[in-house]
Amino acid sequence: MYMFPELGQARKVIWNGIDKDGMRFLDHIPRELIRSVNNTEMSVTLINGSIIQMAGSDRYDNLMGANPVGLILSEYSIQKPEAWRYFSPMLLENGGFAIFPYTPRGQNHGYDLYNRALESPKWYVDTKTVSDTGVMTEQMIEEERQSGMPEELIQQEYYCSFEAALVGSYYAKELRLAALQDRIRDFDIETGIPCVTAWDIGNSDATSIWIMQPVGRELRLIYYIEDNFQPPEYYASILFNLQYELKIRYAKHWLPHDAFNNIFALGGRSTVDVMRKHGLQATQADRASIVEGIASARYLFPRFVFHKTNCQKGIEALKSYRSEYDAKHHTYKKSPVHDWSSHAADAFRYLCTSWRDRFMDDRKQQITKLKEWELRL
């Protein structure tokens, strides 16, 4: 199985792709070994029954039953990390293999995997920069620099630097500071302080929920929930059961405006109706632009403390949430890249804008600070 961050990339890069000599990548498979080709599923069946299959980590849960013996995760550092967690046990059982060719994208799950592999004698690790490959000269790289290419992008793309912040990342610096200040750690959850939740509702993709508990001036993110293609009862039940498991209680549940419509309607009930059935009262999250929401998050970030174990998936998503760099115009695009990280980041924005508007004091000073952050964006 050859997997890309998105299924469409697999078709563009490999299935329809050609190499620098004009030869189709698929034509590198000897014709005499091919039994059949399925263009719809992007799979090649060989005469011995083996299958070469293109895939995307954005839809890995559609591959149940695939049971691969080999897995190539191209550009793993921007893939949905759950895909590897899902297939890893299958490869172990099958005595299979996995290959991870990728460029660093900051200190995210790709960085974590790299360090774990370095420490394990069972893994093979190799790093090749332009200094090793000679694909580009220092003069060519300097021309890129003079043309306006950001230094962090140069260090990332040409020198395989994990130290360079993820290009266009909205929260990389804030998360790195949080780690240095020991604000990403496991801690005891308070039992007497009410919690709030913030949701991003997914229809054809993921639903994400953050649970936050304010303790003094700290805003403690104690739990993160995410899943795909599940009905609203599923998430309401999780929240209901967590009350008893974590010994917490809820003050508010902030949901986006579409949760009050019947986009998940089952028998005419909306997500909000289902929540009320479970005794969970929903409130509409404050509407704000993406820029304002990111500014709110950055403003509040020094107060956030993340439960490392319970919020692992959410933290990984925030690390990967980014704006795309436009090499043609030498600038960052105004809107974030929409990928697997967007759902956690959207729920995080709803949490920040709603908390800011409902609970923070000194409104005039806060608005001034937010405007400063917006200018920085």
N, C-alpha and C positions, 0 to 999 in steps of 0.2 A: 504494500500500500504506500503510495507516494502522496503525502499530505502537505497542503499549503494552508496559510491562515484562512483563506476563503476558497470555496469550491470553484468560483469563477476564475480565480487565479490559476488553479490547476489546469483548466481548459486553455487559458490564454498562454501560459508559460510553457507547459509541457505538451498537452494534447494537440494544440494548434501551433506550437512554437517551432522555430528553426534555429540552427546554430549559426555561428558567424560565417560558415562556408556555404550557407544556404540549404543545408540538409535538415529535413524534419527530424526532430528528436525521436519520434516513434520509428523512423526508418532505420535507426540503429539496432532495432530488434531484428535479427535475421528472419526473413520471410518464411524460410522452411521450418521455423520453430512455431509459427503462428497457426492456430486452429481457427480462431474467429476473433472479430473486433466488434465491440458494442459501443457505438458512438454516444448513445444516450447516457449510459452509465460510465463512460470513459474507462473501459476495461478491455484488456487484451488477454484472451485465453490461449495458453500454449498447448502444444500437442501432448504434453505429459499431464495436462489437467491443471497446472499452476495458473494463477491469475495475477496480472499486473493491474492494479486499480488506482485511479486518481481519486483524491478525496480532499475535503476541507475541514479543518478543525472547528469551523463555525457550525458545522452540521454533523459533528462526530456521533451524536446520539442517534442519527439515522442509520448508522452502520452496525447496529446490534446484530450479532451473529456472524460478523465478517471473519473473526477468529484468525487474524493475520499471523504469519510466521516472520515476516520482515516489515519494518515500518521506517520510512524516511520522513522526518518532520522538517521540511524546508522552511527557513526563516522562523525557527522555533521561538525566538525571542519576542515575536509579535503574534504568536499563535495563542489560542485559548488553552491554558495549561491543563485544564481538566481532560483534554483529549489524551494526553500522555498518561495521566493517572488512570484513565479508563482502560487503555490498551496494554499498559505495562504488565498487569497480572496475566494476560493472555500470552504475551511473549515469553514470560517466565515459564508458564505451563508448557508452551510449545517448544521451548529451547530455542527461541527465535533471537532476532537481532533488531537493534534500532540505531539509526544514524541521525545526527542533529547538525546539519549544515546551516549556519546562521551568522549574521553580523550582530555584534553587541547593540543593545538598545537600552543603555543605562543599567542600573543595578536592579533588574527585575527578576522574573523566574528564570530567564536565560543565564543570568549571572549566578544565581543560586545553583543551577544545574552544573554549570562550569566548575564551580568550586567543589561541589560534591564529587564530581568526576575526577578532579585532580587528586583528591584524597583517597580514591578507591583504586586498588591495583587491578580491578576487573574491567575498568573503563580505559579506552584509548582516547587521548585528548591531543589535539594539534591546533596551533594557532599560526596563521599565515598572514602577515601584513604585506604591504607593497614593498617593504624592504626585503622581504623573503622571496616574493614572487617576481619582482621586477616588471610587473604589468604596467606600472606607471612610474615615471621618473619624478624626482624631487622638483624639477623645473615645471612639470605638468601640474603637480599638486600646488605649487606656488601660484601658477596661473589661475587655478580654481579659487585659491584664497583671495587673490587680487580682484577676481570677478565678483566677489561678494559672498562666497560660500562660507557659512558660519564655521568657526574653528571647531566647535563641538562636533559638527557633522564631518569635518575632515578627519578628526581624531577617531571618530566612530567608524567611518566607512573605509578609511585607508590604513589605519593603524590598530584596528580592533580594540579600541579603548573602552573598557567598562566604566572608567572613571568619568568620562565625558557624560554629562546629563543627557537623557533621552531627548533627541532633537524635537523641540516643540512641546515637551512635556509641561503640563500645567502645574503639577504638584511635586515634581522630582525633588526640588530643593527643600520644600516643606517636609516631605517624607524623610529625606536624609537627615534634616535637622531633628525631626522627631525621634529618629533612631539614635542619634548621638545623645539626645537628652533623655534617653530611656523612656520614651513615651509610646513605644511599641513593645509591649511586654504582656505576660500573663499576670493577672491580678485578681483579687477576691472581689466578687460582685456584691454591692451593698443590697441589703434586703429591705430597707425602710424608705428608700428614695424612689419616687415614681420615674418611669422611663417614657420616652417618646419614640415613635418609629416613623420612618420616611420611606415611601415606596416609589419605585418606577414600575409601571404596569406593562407587561409584555403581552402582546396578542399572538404574533407569529414567532416570537423569540423569548428572551429571558425576562422574568420578573425578579426584581432585586429589592431587598428590604434591609435597612440599617436600624439597629436598636441602640439608642443613646441614653445614657444616664448621667445627668449633671450632678457632680459631687464637688461642692465648693465652687471654685472657678474652673475646675476641670470639666470638660465635656467628654465623658468616657463612652467610647463606642464598644459595647460589650458583646455584640453579636451581629453577624451578617448572614443573610439568607438569600440564596439564588437558585433558581431551577428553571427548566424550560417546559413549555406546553402543558402546564398544570392548571387545573381549574382553581377558582378563588377559594373554594373550600380547603384545598390543600394548604395554602399559605395561612389562612385563618386558623386552621387546626394547629399548625406549627406554633404560631404565636400564642394561641390559647394554652397549649401544653408547656411552652417555655415558662409561663407564669409559675407553674408548679416545679418545674425542673430547676430553674434558676432562683426561685423564691422572689420574684419581682412582681410589680404591678405597673399598669400603663396609665399615663395621664392623657396622651394624645396619639392619634395615628394620622400622619399627614400623607394624603394620597393626591396624585395629580388629577386634574379635572376630568380626564376620560374615565376614571374609575367610577364616577357618578353616573355614567351612561351604561348602556347594556352591551358593551363591547365583549364582555365575557358572559353574556346573558345565558342562564340555564333556567328554563321555565320562567323567563321574564325577570330574573333577578340580576342585579348588577353586583359588582365586587363589594360595594358598600352594603348592599342588602345582605349578602352572605356574611360579612363581618358582624353586622348587627345581630344576626342570628346566633353568633358565637359570643355575644356580649362585648364586642369591640366597636367602639364608637369612632367613626372616621370623620376627619376634618379635611377640607380641601387645602392643599399646600399653596402657599403664596406664589402667585405667578410673577416671574421675573425673566428677563432675557438671559441667555446663556452667559453672556459676558458679565452681567450683574451677579449671576449665581456663582460663577468662578471667583469673582472678586470677593463675594461674601465668604466663600470657603477659605480663600487665602487669608482673609482678615481674621477668621476664627481659628485658623489652623494651630496657632501657638497654644490653644487651650485644649486641643484634642489629644486624648490618650486612647490608643488602640489595643484591644485584647488580641494578642498575637495569634493565639490558636483559633479563637472563635471567629476572627475577622480575616483570616488568611486570604481567602479568595477576594474579598473586597479590597484589601491592601494591594494585592497584585494588580487588580484592575485600576486602582488609582495611580499606581506607578506607570501604567501603560497608556493612560488617558492623555491624548496629545492633539496638537494641531499639525496638519501636514505642511511640510516645507515646499514652497513653490520655487523650484530651481530656475525656472524661466524668468520670473519676476524678482527673484532674490528676496522673498518675503514669506511670512507664514500666512496660511489661509485663515480667514476669520472664523470659520466653523471647525469644531473638532472632527477628527476622523471617527466615523461611525463603525465600530467593530465590537468585539466581545466585551471590551472595557466600558463601553458607553452606558450600559444599564446601571452598573454600580455607581458610576460617576454622576449620572442623572439623579438617582435617588439621593446621593450625597449632596448635590446642589439643592434639591428640594428641602433637605434637612437644614442646610445652612441658611437659606433665605427665610424659611419659616421660623427658625429659632431667632434669627436676627430681628425679624419684624415683630415677633410676639413677646420676646423675653428680654431683649437687651435694653439697657438704660442709656441715657445721654444720647438721644436720637440725633441731634445736630452734629455732634462730634463723630458719630458713627457714619453718617452720610458723607461727611468730608473725607473720612478715611477710605470709604468705598470708592469715591470718585478718584482718589489717588491710585487705588489699585487698578481701576478701570483704565486709567491712563497708562499704567505700566503694561497692561495687556496689549 
